[in-house]
Amino acid sequence: MRHAILFLLLVQASSALADTEATNCTNCNHPKRGLEKIISFYSDVYKALTNAPRKTIECKSIDLSQKPALKQRKYLRQASGQFCSAFAFADVLSSNLDTPISAMDIMFSAAEIKGLESDSEFILANFKIDQIQDAINKHGVCPENELNVPYWGGIQSADLIVPTLISFNIAVKEDSSEHLKYGLESGLFRNLSFSKEIKSLSKENSNFSRFMLKLAQKNCKEKRTHPKVQALGTAMPFLRREKLKFLDNLRVSINNGKAVVLGLNSSVQNHAVSLVGTRSVKGKCEYIIRDSASSKLNTIETYSEEEMMNMVRSSFQVSVISGH
């Protein structure tokens, strides 16, 4: 709309200028003047943007959330902290690698990238999509059954992340065997047990985020996978036509069986979700989303094409490097 209005204004301005020049013109075979050239160019661009053919990508009925790896993944709410980007990437990696991937492991890698000094910084951290991307590319990822949210007394809950991290932080700062033992017993690092070797790690890595990453890497041992994360589209375009092309790219990915991480314009700053499918309803395409900030567990939400164009601001795709 704004392009059409601007075009009309330029045409009116050109007409007024032409009238003025016609009145004073002694040699009316002069070349086009500056403003007329601009209008001519803008007219050509406007026609190209609005009239060029668009090949629409088929909207297939595909729901990757039904894949075993995603159905098995522990999909707990974010609870304390803004961990949406890690949850979204864990979703996409789980789908693409056909094995549940640990969001906690991704968060520890991101914390090391940001150089967080304390458990409180970690709990309040707002991990951005590009930071999570860099963390995965640098440190790889761990299966969820090797490193999951902590449990206590047989109950597994994201709410236990906070007291568990506090115990680890005290263990690092005060060289406290008791707090280190408590943290390990929480089950977050389920392959580790209290030992001189672990205590030695805490002495060598006084930086909290570095210590937690070392524990995660030791806990996961040789089972780390090294995928490659790349931007599928770094920003939603401004023009409607280009937005539709952007959504076409998302459909291509889903049609190829690849889930996608989406960055959203949301009331939640820097919010991220995972696009896990599409479906055609009455001739219109709907997009299937998993959202860690949802009020219900395992809730699958759907968005129309219009809602997606108003909501999405970026997208990231994950591919796997063979041989790793």
Buried (B, 14 or more C-beta within 10 A) or exposed (E): EEBEEEBEEBEEBBEEBBEEEEEEEEEEEEEEEEBBEBBEEBBEEBEEEEEEEEEEBEBEEBBBBEBEBBEEBBBBBBBBBBBBBBBBBBBBBBBBBEBBBBBBBBBBBBBBBBEBBBBBBBBEBBBBBBBBBBBBBEBBBBBBBBBBBBBBEEEBEBBBBBBBBBBBBBBBBEEBBEBBBBBBBBBBBBEBEBEEEBBEBBEEBEBBBBBBBBBBBBBBEEBBBBBEBEBBBEEBEEEEEEBBBBBBBBBBBBBEEBBBBBBBEBEBEBBBBBBBBBBEEEEEBBBBBBBBBBEEEEEBEEBEBEEBBEBBBBBBBBEBEEEE
